[in-house]
Each structure stands twice: as structure tokens, then as C-alpha cells.
Amino acid sequence: MTSSVPRLVIAAPSSGSGKTTVATGLMAAFAARGLAVSPHKVGPDYIDPGYHALASGRVGRNLDAYLCGPELVAPLFLHGARGCDIAVVEGVMGMFDGAAGEGELASTAHVAKLLRAPVVLVVDASSQSRSVAALVHGFASWDPEVRVGGVILNKVASDRHEALLREALESAGVPVFGVLRRVAQVDTPSRHLGLVPVAERRGAAVDAVAAMAEQVRAGCDLDGLVSLARGAGALSCAAWDAAEVLASSPPPPLPVPSPGAAAPSTPPGGSALRPTSALEGPRPQTPDGLVVAVAGGPAFTFSYAEHSELLAAAGAEVVPFDPLRDEQLPDGTAGLVIGGGFPEVYAAELSANEPLRKAVSALAETGAPVAAECAGLLYLCRELDGQPMCGVLDASARMEERLTLGYRDAVAVSDSSLAVAGTRMRGHEFHRTVVEPEAGDAAAWGVRVPRRRLEGFVQRGVHASYLHTHWASVPGVARRFVERCRTS
């Protein structure tokens, strides 16, 4: 099977060059022309895809060659791009910056090669003129397998400045597809973990995306960019499909011991991207109406769309709820997923919703499966910055100045509702909080880098950890979770 969805990768020499403005503006500008636009983001970032979704009207999806493995990048892209006229992929950091110590892995350049997609380089031209040609030439020639199809010049001061830049790039043989003037920043405020998510800004986010779209529409050659996108190479793989992935898994494991059983603290041999077969099993025949509640709303905005798709394919009815507003879990809740977000920003409001905190605690007491990542971990603690939380975990959480950030290679050290001990997964940490103690009597993960440690909590049906994981890399996680919902 081959596919040739028109597509562009928006890259830059470094962070802060204007990738998000250009990528989001292009998505909105193409959508305004009546094109069905598929939005994507390289790397683990959860916030930019929210703006992408607002711009395109479709779910923003991540393409992460570290979390999911290079082999899943193109299938996941095609899954997201089904039925679309064009796809726009926003890069991460500088074009060749990827997972630390892993060469090109998970870089924008790596993903562009996996997608056989042309790259548009967004260059901050505010402090240069003729030197721009040397910069672009270096990026265009560094890796011959990466096709830099042209540039968009950002923060250009004047007509004279534009003329100098165009002249230099003409001599370098690199097309200019757009020029964006040096103007007041589009209203996309940031805080301790990056941009403020769309769910927290509502009308202001709509206005910001509209401003990006107008800036790009006025300054870019949209027809030329569509033509460049149509020159992307064909992809000879099938689109990822949650139901097919679960159906093709090996047989189920033997009965699982009670949570908390110890396992080796070092990962077993084999690929870091492939789980042990014990995690896998056939798609369970769950009863109609088995509900898995998924936290959302302004406090819990971090999630990958594929997680809910896998849960649904495994037989669950996925029902969202907002811990800031809803005082009870959805009717019939048999399992709970609480992803990432900003509970530290909403600690007082989350604490004030005592009925829901008690409902979460009561569900956990029954042994029902609860999967919590980062923000979810904080919410399950006894307190967060002095505010009472759910009290499921005998741990305290607080904000701190130090940023914890990076990919992690982890091994499950306790059997849980997500994985059997010994299962290897890759994750990502991104927070300015600390939980004390760092791990429970039965830890969730053993992590080697940046230091060897045990991390997270496994108790009864609860699996709580700082690590963000992408279940598409180990789809049996979702099946195992739903099976536990059915039997707990």
C-alpha cells in the first residue's frame, strides 16, 4: 500500500524562530481555503497540538520517534491524515536536535526523512542580512537525505531588509516562500512549562490563531507551499489502526500476581521499544457500557488521542469529565485515566471540589484500575502545595524552581493494571514539581537516566508516575487496563 498525502514539515535552526506561529498560521490559512488539514507535532509536546486543533478543526497528533519508535512514525501520520488534503507537521527545537545522546533520533530532520516530506525552514532574520544564505546553505546541505524545499523569513524589519535577504538566498538557490514582518508578538502567553494551553484561554486562543493565520496569509505564498507539499514522496506502509493493532497481538498472559511483586531493577535484554509478550493478549470481550473515565478540562489538557482510541478499540466506552466542575465520576465508571496538565495552577479549585476527590478515592479503594501520569500523580497525592488532594497516595507534592525534562527509558518493577513487571517502555518527563516520597513500597518504574532510581506508585489498581508514555508503542497497555476494568 502506498500513500502520497501532500505534506510539509516546518522546521527552524533553533527554538524561538517562529515555528509555532508559521505552522499554526499555515494550518488555519489552508483550512480557510477549504482544505482538510491534518495537524501534527514532532516530539512529546502536548500544548502546541491544542493550537493546531483549533486552527485545523482536527485532532492535533504527535509524531515521536523516541516514544513510539521510528517504525510507527509514518503509520501514525497516515492514521491522522486520513481523508485530508494536506498535512502540516511542526518540528521541535532546532531541525537536527533530537533525543540527547541518540544522534538524529526524534529530531525534526529524522521525522522529515521518515515521512519523505519537504522541509520549510523558518529563519529569524532579525539580526542578519547576507549571512542568512550561509545559515540556510548549512542546514540544507548538512544531511543530503533531508530536502529543504525553501524558507520563510521571520521578523523582517523593512522592504530594504527583505531585498537584502532575498538577494542573498537567490544566490544560494533556496526559494523564499514567505516573509513575515517584525510585529508585536501574537498573543500566546507562556508560563513555567511553555504556552498556556488552548483549554485555558478559549476566546483569546481563537483570536491568537486568527492573528497567526492572517500574518501567514498576508506574508506567504500559499499556492507555492501547496505545490511543494504535493511533491512529497509516497509512503509504502499502512495507516495505524487501533483495532487492527490489538487484534494482531499475541495470546494473553497467565494470571497476574497481586500488585507490588518485585521485579529486577535493571531492564531485561531486547529492544527498548518492544514490550515483553506477557503484556499482550487478544481484544477482550468487554460488556457494553463499560466506562473508562478520562480527566480533561483546563487542569488536565495533556493526552495523546491514540490512548482513547486504543481504550475504545479494547472495548471501553471512553467518557471525559472535568475535575474542576464535575462533582462525580461518570455513571458506571470502572476505570480512570488522569493524564498530564497543570493541577498546580488549579490546586485551590481542585481541592475545593471535595465530592469528586472523595469519589476518586472511593474508586481507588475498590481496586479499580487508575492510570495517572504527572498531573494525575499530583492529583492522587495527599496534598499539592498545601491544598488537600484525593489522598489516594501517601505522598505530598509541591512546586519547585528546577525543571525536570527529558526522555526516559524505563522498566516496570511491579505488576500493575498497565503492565507486568519487566515490561520496558519509553517515556518523557516534563515538570517543575516534586513528590515526596519519590516512589511507593511498590514502585511503578525503574529509570536509569539521568540517575538510577525507582519512581512512581503501584497499589491495588493504581499506577501513578511522572512519566508520560505513548500507548501506541505498547498497545497491550490499553487492553490490559480494560481487561482489569472488566474483572476488578
C-alpha positions in Angstrom: 0.0 0.0 0.0 1.3 3.4 -0.9 0.1 6.9 0.1 1.1 10.4 -1.0 -0.7 12.8 1.3 0.6 16.3 0.4 2.7 17.4 3.4 5.2 19.9 4.8 7.5 19.9 7.8 8.0 23.3 9.4 11.5 23.4 10.9 13.9 26.0 12.2 17.6 26.5 13.1 16.6 26.9 16.8 13.8 27.2 19.2 12.2 30.7 19.2 12.4 31.2 15.5 8.7 31.2 14.9 7.8 27.6 14.0 4.6 27.6 16.0 3.3 30.8 14.5 4.1 29.7 11.0 2.8 26.1 11.4 -0.4 27.1 13.2 -0.9 30.0 10.8 -0.5 27.7 7.8 -3.0 25.2 9.1 -5.6 27.9 9.7 -4.9 29.6 6.3 -5.2 26.3 4.4 -8.3 25.4 6.3 -9.8 28.8 5.4 -9.3 27.9 1.8 -11.5 24.8 2.2 -8.7 22.3 2.6 -8.9 19.4 5.1 -5.7 19.9 7.1 -4.1 17.3 9.2 -2.1 18.8 12.0 1.0 17.1 13.6 3.8 18.0 16.1 7.2 16.4 16.2 8.1 15.3 19.8 6.2 14.8 23.0 4.8 18.3 23.3 1.1 18.4 24.3 0.4 22.2 24.2 1.1 23.1 20.5 -1.3 20.4 19.2 -4.1 22.2 21.0 -3.4 25.3 18.9 -3.1 23.1 15.8 -6.5 21.5 16.5 -8.1 25.0 16.9 -6.5 26.1 13.6 -7.5 23.0 11.6 -10.6 21.7 13.2 -9.0 18.2 13.6 -7.2 16.5 16.5 -3.6 17.5 16.8 -1.3 14.5 16.8 2.2 13.9 17.9 4.9 12.1 15.9 7.7 10.9 18.3 10.3 8.5 17.1 11.7 8.0 20.6 8.5 7.3 22.4 6.9 5.2 19.6 9.9 4.0 17.6 10.8 5.2 14.0 8.7 2.4 12.5 5.5 3.9 13.8 6.0 7.5 12.7 4.7 7.0 9.1 1.7 4.7 10.1 0.7 7.2 12.9 1.0 10.1 10.4 -1.2 8.3 7.9 -3.8 7.5 10.6 -4.1 11.1 11.5 -4.1 12.3 7.9 -6.9 10.0 6.7 -9.2 11.9 4.4 -7.1 15.1 4.4 -6.0 17.3 1.5 -2.7 18.4 3.1 -0.7 17.9 6.3 1.4 20.3 8.2 4.0 19.0 10.7 5.5 21.4 13.2 9.1 20.5 14.2 10.8 20.6 17.5 13.7 22.7 18.7 16.4 23.1 16.1 16.0 20.9 13.0 18.7 18.5 13.9 18.1 18.5 17.7 16.7 15.2 19.0 17.0 12.8 21.9 20.1 13.6 23.9 23.0 11.2 23.1 20.9 9.4 20.4 22.1 11.1 17.2 19.3 12.1 14.9 16.7 10.1 16.8 13.4 12.0 17.3 14.7 15.2 15.6 12.7 17.1 13.1 15.1 16.1 10.4 14.7 12.4 11.3 10.9 12.6 11.2 11.0 14.5 7.9 13.1 11.6 6.4 10.7 9.0 7.8 7.8 10.9 6.2 9.7 11.6 2.9 8.4 15.2 3.4 9.9 18.5 2.1 11.1 20.9 4.9 10.3 24.6 5.1 12.9 26.3 7.3 11.6 29.2 9.4 14.5 31.7 9.9 14.6 34.5 12.4 16.2 37.2 10.2 16.0 40.0 12.7 19.8 40.3 13.2 21.2 39.4 9.8 21.2 40.1 6.1 23.6 38.4 3.7 24.6 35.9 6.4 21.2 34.2 6.1 22.4 32.5 2.9 25.3 30.8 4.8 22.9 29.7 7.6 20.3 28.2 5.2 23.0 26.6 3.0 24.4 24.9 6.0 21.1 23.5 7.1 20.2 22.5 3.5 23.4 20.6 2.9 24.1 19.1 6.3 22.2 15.9 5.6 21.6 15.2 1.9 18.6 13.0 2.8 16.7 16.0 4.2 15.1 18.0 1.5 14.9 21.7 2.4 12.4 23.0 -0.1 12.5 26.6 0.9 12.4 29.2 3.7 10.1 31.5 5.4 11.8 34.6 6.8 10.5 35.8 10.1 10.9 39.2 11.9 12.0 41.1 8.8 12.3 44.8 9.6 11.7 46.6 6.3 11.5 46.4 2.5 15.2 47.1 2.3 15.9 44.3 4.7 13.7 42.0 2.7 15.5 42.8 -0.5 18.9 42.0 1.0 17.7 38.7 2.4 16.1 37.7 -0.9 19.2 38.6 -2.9 21.4 36.5 -0.6 19.1 33.5 -0.8 18.7 33.7 -4.5 22.4 33.3 -4.9 22.2 30.3 -2.6 19.4 28.7 -4.8 16.9 28.4 -2.0 13.3 29.6 -2.7 11.7 32.1 -0.3 8.1 31.1 0.4 7.2 33.9 2.8 8.3 37.0 4.6 6.8 37.9 8.0 7.4 41.4 9.2 8.7 42.2 12.7 5.5 42.9 14.5 4.1 42.7 18.0 4.0 39.1 19.2 0.8 37.2 18.6 -0.9 36.9 22.0 0.2 33.4 23.0 1.3 33.9 26.7 3.7 31.4 28.3 4.4 30.2 31.8 6.6 27.6 33.6 6.0 24.8 31.1 5.6 26.8 27.8 2.5 28.2 26.1 -0.7 28.4 28.1 -3.0 25.6 26.7 -6.0 26.4 24.5 -8.4 25.0 27.0 -7.4 27.7 29.5 -7.7 30.6 27.1 -10.8 29.8 25.0 -11.7 33.1 23.2 -8.2 34.5 23.5 -6.8 31.4 21.9 -9.2 31.7 18.9 -8.1 35.3 18.4 -4.4 34.3 18.6 -4.9 31.6 16.0 -6.8 34.0 13.7 -3.9 36.5 14.0 -1.4 33.8 13.1 -3.5 32.9 10.1 -3.7 36.4 8.9 0.0 37.0 9.3 0.8 33.9 7.3 -1.8 34.5 4.7 -0.5 38.0 4.0 3.1 37.1 4.0 3.4 33.7 2.5 3.0 32.1 -1.0 0.3 29.6 -0.1 -0.1 28.3 -3.6 3.7 27.6 -3.8 3.6 25.9 -0.4 0.8 23.6 -1.5 2.7 22.8 -4.7 5.8 21.9 -2.6 3.7 19.7 -0.3 2.4 17.8 -3.3 6.0 16.8 -4.1 6.3 14.7 -1.0 7.4 11.1 -1.7 5.0 8.2 -1.4 4.8 6.2 1.8 4.7 2.5 1.4 3.0 1.5 4.7 -0.4 1.1 6.1 -2.1 3.6 8.4 -2.0 2.7 12.0 -5.4 1.4 13.3 -6.1 0.7 16.9 -8.5 -2.2 16.4 -6.1 -3.9 13.9 -3.1 -3.4 16.2 -5.0 -5.0 19.2 -6.3 -7.9 17.0 -2.9 -8.8 15.8 -1.3 -9.1 19.3 0.0 -12.4 20.7 -2.1 -14.5 23.2 -2.9 -13.2 26.7 -0.6 -13.6 29.7 -1.1 -16.1 32.5 -3.0 -14.8 35.6 -1.2 -11.8 37.1 0.2 -11.9 40.7 -1.1 -9.3 43.1 0.3 -5.8 42.6 3.5 -5.0 44.4 5.5 -8.1 43.4 9.2 -7.1 43.0 11.0 -7.4 39.7 14.6 -6.9 38.6 15.7 -3.3 38.9 17.6 -3.4 35.6 15.9 -3.8 32.2 15.9 -7.3 30.6 17.6 -7.7 27.3 16.0 -6.9 24.0 14.8 -3.8 22.2 13.8 -0.8 24.4 10.9 -0.2 22.0 9.3 -3.7 22.2 7.4 -4.9 25.3 7.6 -8.4 26.8 5.0 -10.7 25.3 3.3 -11.0 28.7 1.7 -7.6 28.2 -0.2 -8.7 25.1 -3.4 -10.5 24.6 -6.5 -10.8 22.4 -9.0 -8.0 22.4 -11.2 -8.6 25.4 -15.0 -9.1 25.0 -16.0 -6.4 27.5 -19.6 -5.8 28.3 -21.4 -2.9 26.6 -21.3 0.2 28.6 -18.0 -0.5 30.4 -16.9 3.1 31.2 -13.4 4.4 31.4 -13.5 8.0 32.7 -10.7 10.3 31.3 -9.9 13.5 33.0 -10.0 16.7 30.9 -10.8 20.4 31.2 -8.3 23.2 31.8 -6.4 21.4 34.6 -5.8 18.1 32.6 -5.0 19.0 29.0 -2.2 16.6 28.3 -3.2 13.4 26.5 -2.5 11.6 23.2 -5.5 10.9 21.1 -4.4 7.4 20.4 -4.8 6.5 24.1 -8.6 7.0 24.0 -8.7 5.3 20.6 -7.0 2.2 22.0 -9.2 2.1 25.0 -12.3 2.2 22.7 -10.9 -0.4 20.5 -10.3 -2.6 23.5 -14.0 -2.4 24.3 -14.4 0.6 26.7 -16.7 3.5 26.5 -14.4 6.5 26.9 -16.2 9.3 28.8 -14.4 12.6 29.5 -15.0 14.6 32.7 -13.7 17.8 34.2 -12.3 17.6 37.7 -12.7 21.4 38.1 -16.5 21.2 37.5 -17.9 17.7 37.8 -18.6 16.6 41.3 -19.0 12.9 40.5 -17.3 10.5 38.1 -19.3 9.5 35.0 -22.0 6.9 35.7 -20.7 3.4 35.6 -17.0 4.3 35.8 -15.0 1.1 36.0 -11.6 2.7 35.4 -10.0 6.1 35.5 -7.3 7.7 33.4 -5.8 11.0 34.6 -3.2 12.4 32.2 -0.9 15.5 32.4 -1.7 19.1 32.8 -1.5 21.9 35.3 -3.0 20.9 38.6 -0.5 23.2 40.3 -2.3 26.2 38.7 -5.7 25.0 39.8 -4.8 23.4 43.1 -7.3 25.5 45.1 -10.2 24.8 42.7 -9.4 21.1 42.5 -9.2 20.9 46.3 -12.5 22.8 46.7 -14.2 20.0 44.6 -14.3 17.7 47.6 -17.1 15.5 46.3 -15.1 14.5 43.3 -11.9 14.0 45.4 -13.9 11.6 47.6 -15.3 9.8 44.6 -11.8 9.2 43.1 -10.5 8.0 46.4 -13.5 5.6 46.8 -13.0 4.2 43.3 -9.3 3.6 44.0 -10.2 1.8 47.3 -12.3 -0.7 45.4 -9.2 -1.8 43.4 -10.5 -0.4 40.1 -7.8 0.5 37.6 -6.5 4.0 37.8 -3.7 5.2 35.4 -2.2 8.6 36.4 0.6 10.5 34.6 2.4 13.5 36.0 -0.5 15.9 36.8 -2.6 12.8 37.6 0.1 11.7 40.0 -0.1 15.1 41.8 -3.9 14.9 42.0 -3.8 11.5 43.7 -1.4 12.7 46.4 -2.4 13.6 49.9 -1.7 17.3 49.2 -0.4 19.7 46.5 1.2 22.9 47.7 -0.6 22.5 51.0 -4.0 22.0 49.3 -5.8 18.7 50.0 -6.0 16.4 47.0 -7.5 12.9 46.6 -5.3 11.2 49.3 -5.1 8.0 47.3 -1.3 8.1 47.7 0.5 8.6 50.9 2.7 11.3 49.3 2.9 15.1 49.2 3.6 17.3 46.1 4.8 20.8 45.7 6.1 23.2 43.1 9.8 23.9 42.8 12.0 26.1 40.5 14.0 23.3 39.0 12.7 21.9 35.6 12.8 18.2 35.2 12.8 17.5 31.5 13.9 14.6 29.2 13.2 11.3 27.6 13.4 8.2 29.9 14.0 4.5 29.2 12.0 2.7 31.9 11.2 -0.8 33.1 8.1 -1.8 35.1 9.3 -3.0 38.5 5.8 -4.0 39.8 2.9 -5.8 38.2 0.1 -3.3 37.7 -3.1 -2.5 35.8 -1.0 -1.3 32.9 2.0 -3.7 32.7 3.6 -6.8 34.1 7.0 -6.4 35.8 9.8 -6.4 33.3 7.9 -4.5 30.6 10.1 -1.9 29.0 8.6 1.4 27.8 9.9 4.8 26.9 8.6 7.9 28.5 9.1 11.6 28.9 9.3 13.8 32.0 8.3 17.5 32.0 7.5 19.2 35.3 8.5 21.7 37.9 7.1 19.8 40.8 8.4 17.2 43.3 6.6 14.3 45.0 7.8 13.0 48.4 8.5 10.2 48.6 9.6 9.6 45.0 8.3 6.1 44.9 5.9 3.8 46.9 6.6 0.5 48.5 5.8 -0.9 45.1 7.3 1.4 42.5 6.0 1.9 39.0 9.2 2.2 37.1 12.9 1.7 37.3 14.7 4.5 35.5 18.5 4.7 34.7 18.9 8.2 33.3 19.7 10.9 34.4 20.2 8.9 37.6 19.3 5.3 38.6 16.2 5.4 40.6 12.8 3.9 41.4 9.8 6.1 40.5 6.1 6.2 40.9 3.5 4.2 42.8 1.6 0.9 42.3 -1.0 0.0 44.8 -4.2 -2.0 44.3 -5.3 -0.9 40.8 -3.5 2.4 40.8 -0.5 3.1 38.6 0.8 6.6 39.2 4.0 8.1 37.8 5.7 11.2 36.5 6.4 9.5 33.1 4.3 10.4 30.1 4.1 7.4 27.8 2.6 6.8 24.4 0.5 3.7 24.4 0.7 3.2 20.6 4.2 1.9 21.2 2.8 -0.9 23.5 -0.9 -1.2 22.7 -1.4 -4.1 25.1 -1.3 -1.5 27.9 -4.8 -0.3 26.9 -6.1 -3.9 26.5 -4.7 -4.9 29.9 -6.2 -1.8 31.5 -9.7 -2.5 30.0 -9.5 -6.2 31.0 -8.7 -5.2 34.6 -11.7 -2.8 34.5 -13.9 -5.8 33.5 -12.6 -8.1 36.2 -11.9 -5.8 39.1 
